[in-house]
Amino acid sequence: MNDAANDSCDDDPSPEVLRQIAADLPRAAVGRLSLYHRELHRVLAGGTTSINSREMGKLVDVSPAVVRRDLSSLGSVGRRGVGYDVADLADRIGMLLGSGVRWKVILVGVGSLGDALLRYRGFDQLGFHLAVAFDIDPAKIGRKLGGIRVADFNMLEGVCASIQPDLGILAVPVDAAPEVASKLVGVGVTGILNFTPMTIKLPSSVAVINVDLARELQRLAFAVHANR
Ligand SMILES: NC(=O)c1ccc[n+]([C@@H]2O[C@H](COP(=O)([O-])OP(=O)(O)OC[C@H]3O[C@@H](n4cnc5c(N)ncnc54)[C@H](O)[C@@H]3O)[C@@H](O)[C@H]2O)c1
């Protein structure tokens, strides 16, 4: 069967519809879409303008059928016999994942982890603008890291009144996590990327993604162990 011949869908959803579709997608599919998005930008930068589901599948190590199923929610992104337009597909996946929008992000806790995140250059190109960071340590307040100002956490409300952040990155010690998280919600943050090794309880209207690097290492060790 010709993969390119199947790389076609019929409808063309609006950004609002795409966002609703995204909300209903299984987590695994969202994870794969994020990988497609990254790979599409990579091949686009290398000059590739068209791609079929077999090639896409190879890039992220899934079957062409899985690629077609994942992309079927995006509307008419494929053309029979040609495949997908790389730029168009990347745009639509970006829209579906919310990175077509510009998100204002604040970070709390400028320690070894927060410092590294502030210096990372990759957030902006995906639409995540790190507006300001916060800490309570006077030695850090007032400094600039990666071009981003470190403000006094005690001034959170005043600073955020003008910024109106959408998302918060939590990189404080675990003991401080619950209080800091609830203050972030108080200034209007509706999504938190939580690096602390603690499950924080927040209103259901606030999305929380926990990034537990130690647990990921455990999963990796288990996978290596199982392969032996
Ligand atoms: N460093 C890593 O590789 C790593 C990996 C995984 C998870 N984590 C988790 O990420 C969090 C941060 O780790 P780290 O190594 O950067 O810690 P760190 O101790 O180096 O930095 C914590 C920072 O938070 C600030 N802080 C403390 N209380 C605060 C408050 N109430 N409001 C604002 N700022 C406050 C401190 O002044 C400090 O600058 C921890 O919960 C840790 O368990 C870290």
The ligand as an SDF file (V2000), in Angstrom:
LIG
                    3D

 44 48  0  0  0  0  0  0  0  0999 V2000
   18.6690   20.0580   40.4740 N   0  0  0  0  0  0  0  0  0  0  0  0
   18.1170   19.0400   39.8460 C   0  0  0  0  0  0  0  0  0  0  0  0
   18.6930   18.4020   38.9340 O   0  0  0  0  0  0  0  0  0  0  0  0
   16.7470   18.6030   40.1980 C   0  0  0  0  0  0  0  0  0  0  0  0
   16.3050   17.4960   39.5620 C   0  0  0  0  0  0  0  0  0  0  0  0
   15.0360   17.0860   39.8230 C   0  0  0  0  0  0  0  0  0  0  0  0
   14.2350   17.7630   40.6870 C   0  0  0  0  0  0  0  0  0  0  0  0
   14.6690   18.8330   41.3430 N   0  0  0  0  0  0  0  0  0  0  0  0
   13.7720   19.5140   42.2640 C   0  0  0  0  0  0  0  0  0  0  0  0
   13.6590   20.8630   41.8500 O   0  0  0  0  0  0  0  0  0  0  0  0
   13.5740   21.7220   42.9780 C   0  0  0  0  0  0  0  0  0  0  0  0
   14.7220   22.7090   42.9160 C   0  0  0  0  0  0  0  0  0  0  0  0
   15.9470   22.0050   42.9450 O   0  0  0  0  0  0  0  0  0  0  0  0
   17.3570   22.7760   43.0080 P   0  0  0  0  0  0  0  0  0  0  0  0
   18.3920   21.7420   43.0000 O   0  0  0  0  0  0  0  0  0  0  0  0
   17.3770   23.8400   41.9530 O   0  0  0  0  0  0  0  0  0  0  0  0
   17.2470   23.4520   44.4670 O   0  0  0  0  0  0  0  0  0  0  0  0
   18.1150   24.6670   45.0390 P   0  0  0  0  0  0  0  0  0  0  0  0
   18.0910   24.4930   46.5070 O   0  0  0  0  0  0  0  0  0  0  0  0
   19.4110   24.7610   44.3290 O   0  0  0  0  0  0  0  0  0  0  0  0
   17.2460   25.9540   44.6330 O   0  0  0  0  0  0  0  0  0  0  0  0
   16.0090   26.2730   45.2000 C   0  0  0  0  0  0  0  0  0  0  0  0
   15.8030   27.7780   45.0380 C   0  0  0  0  0  0  0  0  0  0  0  0
   14.4910   28.0780   45.4940 O   0  0  0  0  0  0  0  0  0  0  0  0
   14.5750   29.2740   46.2780 C   0  0  0  0  0  0  0  0  0  0  0  0
   13.4420   29.2810   47.2270 N   0  0  0  0  0  0  0  0  0  0  0  0
   13.3150   28.6120   48.3840 C   0  0  0  0  0  0  0  0  0  0  0  0
   12.1050   28.8600   48.9290 N   0  0  0  0  0  0  0  0  0  0  0  0
   11.4800   29.7110   48.1000 C   0  0  0  0  0  0  0  0  0  0  0  0
   10.2210   30.3690   48.1340 C   0  0  0  0  0  0  0  0  0  0  0  0
    9.3400   30.1570   49.1340 N   0  0  0  0  0  0  0  0  0  0  0  0
    9.9010   31.1840   47.1220 N   0  0  0  0  0  0  0  0  0  0  0  0
   10.7760   31.4070   46.1090 C   0  0  0  0  0  0  0  0  0  0  0  0
   11.9850   30.8470   46.0290 N   0  0  0  0  0  0  0  0  0  0  0  0
   12.3370   29.9850   47.0170 C   0  0  0  0  0  0  0  0  0  0  0  0
   15.9350   29.1980   46.9600 C   0  0  0  0  0  0  0  0  0  0  0  0
   16.3850   30.4650   47.3770 O   0  0  0  0  0  0  0  0  0  0  0  0
   16.7830   28.6090   45.8440 C   0  0  0  0  0  0  0  0  0  0  0  0
   17.3330   29.6330   45.0230 O   0  0  0  0  0  0  0  0  0  0  0  0
   13.6470   20.8180   44.2000 C   0  0  0  0  0  0  0  0  0  0  0  0
   12.3430   20.5810   44.6630 O   0  0  0  0  0  0  0  0  0  0  0  0
   14.3010   19.5570   43.6890 C   0  0  0  0  0  0  0  0  0  0  0  0
   13.9220   18.4230   44.4380 O   0  0  0  0  0  0  0  0  0  0  0  0
   15.9240   19.2760   41.1040 C   0  0  0  0  0  0  0  0  0  0  0  0
  1  2  1  0
  2  3  2  0
  2  4  1  0
  4  5  1  0
  4 44  2  0
  5  6  2  0
  6  7  1  0
  7  8  2  0
  8  9  1  0
  8 44  1  0
  9 10  1  0
  9 42  1  0
 10 11  1  0
 11 12  1  0
 11 40  1  0
 12 13  1  0
 13 14  1  0
 14 15  2  0
 14 16  1  0
 14 17  1  0
 17 18  1  0
 18 19  2  0
 18 20  1  0
 18 21  1  0
 21 22  1  0
 22 23  1  0
 23 24  1  0
 23 38  1  0
 24 25  1  0
 25 26  1  0
 25 36  1  0
 26 27  1  0
 26 35  1  0
 27 28  2  0
 28 29  1  0
 29 30  1  0
 29 35  2  0
 30 31  1  0
 30 32  2  0
 32 33  1  0
 33 34  2  0
 34 35  1  0
 36 37  1  0
 36 38  1  0
 38 39  1  0
 40 41  1  0
 40 42  1  0
 42 43  1  0
M  CHG  2   8   1  16  -1
M  END
$$$$
